[in-house]
Amino acid sequence: MVFGFHLISAKWFLPSVFIVCTIVGTAIGSAFTVISTVGIAFMGMGITMGMNPAMVAGGNYLRSNFRG
């Protein structure tokens, strides 16, 4: 999680959540795997940054409904 703070700024955090979850989910093929691994890390980062947890969870959840 500390490494993620150096890579992602607060300005681009929510779009980054969606993009990273989309890439990982497409590569793995499982939305539940993305939510339970990458999603938990992003939730921790988002709460620490002071983001609305519902917004961060929405970025994770949108991946599970994304068909690309």
Buried (B, 14 or more C-beta within 10 A) or exposed (E): EEEBEEEBEEEEBBEBBBEBBBEBBEEEEEBEEBBEBBBEBBBEBBEEEEBEEEEBBEBBBBBBEEEE
